[in-house]
Amino acid sequence: MKSKKVFKFAIFLISAFGLSQCANDQLEVITTECTDDIAYTTSVKPIIDATCAYVDCHDGGPAAPGDYTTYRGLVNFLTDDLFVDRTIVVRDMPPNYANGQTSLSSEQLNILNCWIDNGYKN
């Protein structure tokens, strides 16, 4: 009987410790002042090309959904918020197994946030 109490207490301590560690893993909040000159062709495409639309990833092939090599190919993923959810909210794109850059810099996130806030200008 005493061993059950000790076991339950140990599980409680392990769970509490684990949950407290997760609380420390919060994403940095990105805040920036946007200008309206952020457009896909001038500011966003270089980020997309470097982190999303490279060989075997969002290039129209079977490896990843979508063709992000053009604005027109990316637009479908903007309207259903899939792009925003994965790159801005969850921040699991680019993935940690990518051939190139595996996360977006603060500057890249700021540019993308401004582009989104300004209505995805081409």
Secondary structure as GFF3:
##gff-version 3
##sequence-region A 1 122
A	DSSP	alpha_helix	2	23	.	.	.	ID=ss1
A	DSSP	pi_helix	40	44	.	.	.	ID=ss2
A	DSSP	alpha_helix	45	51	.	.	.	ID=ss3
A	DSSP	alpha_helix	71	79	.	.	.	ID=ss4
A	DSSP	alpha_helix	82	84	.	.	.	ID=ss5
A	DSSP	pi_helix	85	89	.	.	.	ID=ss6
A	DSSP	alpha_helix	106	117	.	.	.	ID=ss7
###
